[in-house]
Amino acid sequence: MQSPILRKLFLGFIQIHILHHAKKEPVFGTFMIDELKSHGYDISPGTLYPIFHKLEKAELLTMESRVVDGKIRKYYSITQKGDEILSQAKAKAKELTHEL
């Protein structure tokens, strides 16, 4: 079982990861679950979508619905504010990594 402190830290890393990929191109749930899994994060849709919604509410992401293979898929893109936050987070991560 993961400690609450470690879980909170990992959720921060996941948010940065989402912003990073949303800057490259619009992202959707299944893509992010697979991408995060490739980095050792086992995240369910029930955890991921509230993160998407929180980032959207904070105006760091925007959401666009598209029809793909007859189904509606929600795509998330980074906003200018999200890009600024991502830049700040990357700078802090580099500083911390250098120190560690």
N, CA, C and O of each residue as an XYZ file, in Angstrom:
400
protein
N       0.840     -1.190      0.000
C       0.000      0.000      0.000
C       0.881      1.248      0.000
O       1.882      1.315      0.712
N       0.497      2.222     -0.800
C       1.257      3.455     -0.941
C       0.893      4.439      0.177
O      -0.276      4.579      0.533
N       1.898      5.110      0.718
C       1.627      6.090      1.771
C       0.918      7.296      1.167
O       1.107      7.595     -0.012
N       0.100      7.998      1.965
C      -0.607      9.177      1.454
C       0.347     10.265      0.952
O       0.037     10.951     -0.022
N       1.488     10.429      1.597
C       2.460     11.440      1.177
C       3.033     11.075     -0.195
O       3.122     11.924     -1.083
N       3.418      9.812     -0.360
C       3.977      9.365     -1.633
C       2.937      9.480     -2.743
O       3.259      9.881     -3.862
N       1.710      9.133     -2.439
C       0.622      9.246     -3.427
C       0.465     10.702     -3.872
O       0.316     10.972     -5.064
N       0.497     11.629     -2.933
C       0.346     13.042     -3.259
C       1.506     13.519     -4.146
O       1.293     14.275     -5.094
N       2.725     13.079     -3.835
C       3.878     13.436     -4.670
C       3.719     12.890     -6.083
O       3.950     13.599     -7.063
N       3.321     11.620     -6.181
C       3.149     11.004     -7.496
C       2.049     11.693     -8.303
O       2.175     11.826     -9.520
N       0.975     12.133     -7.646
C      -0.086     12.843     -8.358
C       0.439     14.148     -8.946
O       0.015     14.558    -10.027
N       1.359     14.801     -8.241
C       1.995     16.005     -8.783
C       2.827     15.680    -10.012
O       2.790     16.410    -11.003
N       3.583     14.580     -9.948
C       4.384     14.161    -11.096
C       3.478     13.843    -12.292
O       3.789     14.190    -13.431
N       2.364     13.184    -12.013
C       1.419     12.816    -13.072
C       0.851     14.069    -13.739
O       0.709     14.110    -14.961
N       0.529     15.081    -12.949
C       0.003     16.323    -13.512
C       1.033     16.978    -14.430
O       0.690     17.458    -15.510
N       2.280     16.997    -14.005
C       3.346     17.557    -14.847
C       3.471     16.743    -16.134
O       3.636     17.299    -17.220
N       3.392     15.441    -15.998
C       3.494     14.556    -17.161
C       2.356     14.832    -18.154
O       2.581     14.892    -19.362
N       1.154     14.995    -17.643
C       0.003     15.299    -18.504
C       0.233     16.615    -19.240
O       0.043     16.690    -20.454
N       0.637     17.641    -18.517
C       0.884     18.945    -19.149
C       1.970     18.843    -20.216
O       1.864     19.444    -21.285
N       3.017     18.072    -19.909
C       4.116     17.882    -20.862
C       3.598     17.304    -22.183
O       3.924     17.809    -23.257
N       2.800     16.256    -22.097
C       2.303     15.620    -23.319
C       1.237     16.463    -24.011
O       1.158     16.481    -25.239
N       0.414     17.164    -23.221
C      -0.623     18.021    -23.803
C      -0.015     19.212    -24.535
O      -0.661     19.818    -25.390
N       1.226     19.544    -24.197
C       1.923     20.603    -24.926
C       2.344     20.108    -26.310
O       2.332     20.875    -27.272
N       2.714     18.840    -26.412
C       3.143     18.269    -27.693
C       1.972     18.105    -28.656
O       2.074     18.431    -29.838
N       0.851     17.591    -28.129
C      -0.343     17.344    -28.928
C      -1.502     17.065    -27.974
O      -1.274     16.703    -26.820
N      -2.742     17.227    -28.439
C      -3.874     16.913    -27.567
C      -3.810     15.452    -27.101
O      -3.463     14.558    -27.874
N      -4.150     15.227    -25.831
C      -4.088     13.883    -25.249
C      -5.483     13.435    -24.833
O      -6.381     14.255    -24.637
N      -5.650     12.123    -24.702
C      -6.913     11.551    -24.234
C      -6.597     10.463    -23.218
O      -5.449     10.044    -23.074
N      -7.619     10.018    -22.527
C      -7.461      9.124    -21.390
C      -6.639      7.873    -21.630
O      -5.661      7.627    -20.924
N      -7.022      7.084    -22.611
C      -6.322      5.818    -22.854
C      -4.848      6.049    -23.184
O      -3.976      5.311    -22.725
N      -4.581      7.077    -23.983
C      -3.195      7.398    -24.304
C      -2.414      7.693    -23.032
O      -1.322      7.161    -22.835
N      -2.973      8.547    -22.160
C      -2.242      8.932    -20.946
C      -2.083      7.762    -19.992
O      -1.040      7.636    -19.351
N      -3.081      6.908    -19.878
C      -2.964      5.724    -19.011
C      -1.813      4.850    -19.497
O      -0.997      4.397    -18.695
N      -1.745      4.613    -20.806
C      -0.665      3.796    -21.376
C       0.695      4.479    -21.212
O       1.680      3.833    -20.856
N       0.741      5.781    -21.472
C       1.990      6.529    -21.341
C       2.494      6.495    -19.897
O       3.672      6.241    -19.645
N       1.600      6.751    -18.971
C       2.000      6.734    -17.557
C       2.421      5.329    -17.122
O       3.353      5.173    -16.333
N       1.738      4.319    -17.637
C       2.095      2.934    -17.306
C       3.515      2.621    -17.764
O       4.237      1.880    -17.097
N       3.919      3.191    -18.911
C       5.272      2.943    -19.424
C       6.341      3.559    -18.508
O       7.522      3.228    -18.612
N       5.913      4.452    -17.616
C       6.826      5.066    -16.657
C       6.608      4.541    -15.239
O       7.114      5.117    -14.276
N       5.855      3.447    -15.113
C       5.680      2.802    -13.818
C       4.491      3.263    -12.998
O       4.335      2.838    -11.853
N       3.649      4.120    -13.553
C       2.452      4.581    -12.842
C       1.273      3.716    -13.253
O       0.956      3.616    -14.438
N       0.624      3.094    -12.283
C      -0.569      2.290    -12.547
C      -1.771      3.138    -12.148
O      -2.143      3.193    -10.976
N      -2.372      3.798    -13.133
C      -3.444      4.749    -12.862
C      -4.708      4.314    -13.587
O      -4.663      3.903    -14.746
N      -5.821      4.409    -12.900
C      -7.106      4.012    -13.477
C      -7.820      5.230    -14.055
O      -7.481      6.365    -13.722
N      -8.807      4.998    -14.919
C      -9.604      6.122    -15.417
C     -10.267      6.904    -14.275
O     -10.436      8.120    -14.367
N     -10.638      6.201    -13.207
C     -11.270      6.846    -12.059
C     -10.342      7.792    -11.311
O     -10.805      8.648    -10.557
N      -9.049      7.644    -11.511
C      -8.071      8.579    -10.941
C      -7.671      9.619    -11.972
O      -7.513     10.794    -11.639
N      -7.507      9.199    -13.225
C      -7.026     10.103    -14.274
C      -8.020     11.202    -14.617
O      -7.642     12.371    -14.692
N      -9.289     10.846    -14.828
C     -10.241     11.855    -15.283
C     -10.472     12.972    -14.276
O     -10.622     14.122    -14.690
N     -10.509     12.699    -12.981
C     -10.576     13.824    -12.042
C      -9.349     14.746    -12.129
O      -9.463     15.949    -11.893
N      -8.186     14.191    -12.463
C      -6.990     15.026    -12.656
C      -7.179     15.909    -13.885
O      -6.894     17.106    -13.841
N      -7.664     15.319    -14.991
C      -7.962     16.115    -16.182
C      -8.919     17.255    -15.827
O      -8.690     18.406    -16.200
N      -9.992     16.926    -15.105
C     -11.002     17.933    -14.760
C     -10.430     19.017    -13.861
O     -10.768     20.191    -14.009
N      -9.566     18.631    -12.932
C      -8.935     19.611    -12.040
C      -8.029     20.557    -12.844
O      -8.034     21.766    -12.613
N      -7.266     20.014    -13.772
C      -6.382     20.833    -14.602
C      -7.200     21.738    -15.541
O      -6.806     22.868    -15.831
N      -8.323     21.228    -16.000
C      -9.198     22.042    -16.846
C      -9.830     23.176    -16.024
O      -9.891     24.318    -16.480
N     -10.292     22.858    -14.833
C     -10.905     23.868    -13.962
C      -9.890     24.963    -13.601
O     -10.255     26.130    -13.465
N      -8.628     24.582    -13.448
C      -7.558     25.539    -13.140
C      -7.096     26.299    -14.389
O      -6.182     27.122    -14.323
N      -7.733     26.016    -15.516
C      -7.430     26.656    -16.796
C      -6.030     26.340    -17.314
O      -5.403     27.153    -17.993
N      -5.554     25.136    -16.977
C      -4.260     24.670    -17.474
C      -4.447     23.805    -18.718
O      -3.527     23.656    -19.523
N      -5.637     23.238    -18.868
C      -6.003     22.438    -20.037
C      -7.353     22.909    -20.562
O      -8.172     23.453    -19.822
N      -7.564     22.688    -21.855
C      -8.898     22.844    -22.432
C      -9.303     21.485    -22.981
O      -8.454     20.668    -23.339
N     -10.608     21.252    -23.044
C     -11.113     19.970    -23.523
C     -11.935     20.175    -24.783
O     -12.703     21.131    -24.896
N     -11.760     19.258    -25.732
C     -12.534     19.250    -26.968
C     -13.031     17.830    -27.203
O     -12.249     16.880    -27.170
N     -14.321     17.690    -27.438
C     -14.884     16.370    -27.755
C     -14.801     16.135    -29.252
O     -15.124     17.015    -30.050
N     -14.364     14.934    -29.626
C     -14.300     14.535    -31.034
C     -14.914     13.150    -31.168
O     -14.835     12.335    -30.249
N     -15.517     12.893    -32.304
C     -16.054     11.565    -32.576
C     -14.960     10.741    -33.250
O     -14.446     11.114    -34.305
N     -14.610      9.612    -32.623
C     -13.582      8.707    -33.142
C     -14.185      7.305    -33.175
O     -14.585      6.773    -32.139
N     -14.247      6.716    -34.348
C     -14.833      5.377    -34.518
C     -16.237      5.301    -33.923
O     -16.601      4.305    -33.298
N     -17.018      6.358    -34.122
C     -18.398      6.375    -33.654
C     -18.586      6.679    -32.180
O     -19.713      6.687    -31.685
N     -17.492      6.928    -31.475
C     -17.579      7.219    -30.042
C     -17.003      8.606    -29.776
O     -16.112      9.071    -30.487
N     -17.527      9.256    -28.740
C     -17.002     10.562    -28.361
C     -15.755     10.365    -27.512
O     -15.764      9.629    -26.526
N     -14.687     11.036    -27.915
C     -13.430     10.982    -27.160
C     -13.087     12.413    -26.758
O     -13.186     13.333    -27.569
N     -12.685     12.595    -25.507
C     -12.312     13.910    -25.007
C     -10.807     14.097    -25.138
O     -10.019     13.303    -24.624
N     -10.428     15.151    -25.831
C      -9.023     15.499    -26.021
C      -8.708     16.734    -25.178
O      -9.490     17.683    -25.119
N      -7.552     16.698    -24.534
C      -7.122     17.795    -23.677
C      -5.853     18.423    -24.248
O      -4.892     17.730    -24.583
N      -5.873     19.761    -24.351
C      -4.738     20.527    -24.850
C      -4.298     21.522    -23.787
O      -5.103     21.986    -22.979
N      -3.021     21.838    -23.800
C      -2.484     22.786    -22.823
C      -2.904     24.210    -23.198
O      -3.036     24.534    -24.378
N      -3.108     25.039    -22.205
C      -3.407     26.450    -22.412
C      -2.118     27.247    -22.215
O      -1.092     26.694    -21.820
N      -2.179     28.538    -22.491
C      -1.009     29.391    -22.252
C      -0.643     29.370    -20.765
O       0.533     29.286    -20.410
N      -1.647     29.445    -19.910
C      -1.401     29.383    -18.463
C      -0.770     28.035    -18.086
O       0.147     27.982    -17.266
N      -1.267     26.951    -18.689
C      -0.711     25.626    -18.440
C       0.732     25.528    -18.874
O       1.554     24.905    -18.203
N       1.040     26.155    -20.018
C       2.408     26.158    -20.528
C       3.333     26.908    -19.569
O       4.462     26.480    -19.329
N       2.859     28.013    -19.029
C       3.660     28.778    -18.073
C       3.903     27.969    -16.792
O       5.013     27.950    -16.260
N       2.862     27.311    -16.313
C       2.996     26.470    -15.111
C       3.950     25.312    -15.382
O       4.779     24.978    -14.536
N       3.837     24.701    -16.556
C       4.729     23.603    -16.924
C       6.177     24.070    -16.938
O       7.057     23.369    -16.439
N       6.434     25.238    -17.499
C       7.801     25.769    -17.526
C       8.346     25.957    -16.115
O       9.500     25.622    -15.845
N       7.529     26.486    -15.221
C       7.950     26.675    -13.828
C       8.206     25.329    -13.151
O       9.185     25.168    -12.422
N       7.318     24.365    -13.398
C       7.477     23.039    -12.798
C       8.739     22.350    -13.304
O       9.446     21.710    -12.525
N       9.029     22.471    -14.592
C      10.244     21.877    -15.157
C      11.493     22.487    -14.528
O      12.446     21.775    -14.213
N      11.484     23.803    -14.348
C      12.641     24.477    -13.738
C      12.866     23.970    -12.321
O      14.002     23.714    -11.924
N      11.785     23.823    -11.557
C      11.904     23.336    -10.179
C      12.344     21.878    -10.162
O      13.143     21.480     -9.314
N      11.826     21.081    -11.096
C      12.217     19.666    -11.166
C      13.689     19.523    -11.499
O      14.378     18.683    -10.919
N      14.186     20.341    -12.436
C      15.608     20.301    -12.792
C      16.470     20.706    -11.597
O      17.497     20.085    -11.325
N      16.049     21.738    -10.895
C      16.786     22.179     -9.718
C      16.847     21.079     -8.664
O      17.902     20.823     -8.083
N      15.705     20.428     -8.420
C      15.652     19.358     -7.423
C      16.492     18.158     -7.861
O      17.243     17.592     -7.066
N      16.359     17.774     -9.139
C      17.129     16.649     -9.651
C      18.632     16.902     -9.520
O      19.389     16.005     -9.147
N      19.054     18.116     -9.826
C      20.468     18.483     -9.710
C      20.931     18.359     -8.248
O      22.028     17.874     -7.969
N      20.081     18.802     -7.341
C      20.436     18.760     -5.916
C      20.503     17.329     -5.384
O      21.361     17.001     -4.563
N      19.595     16.485     -5.858
C      19.571     15.106     -5.383
C      20.745     14.326     -5.946
O      20.895     13.139     -5.656
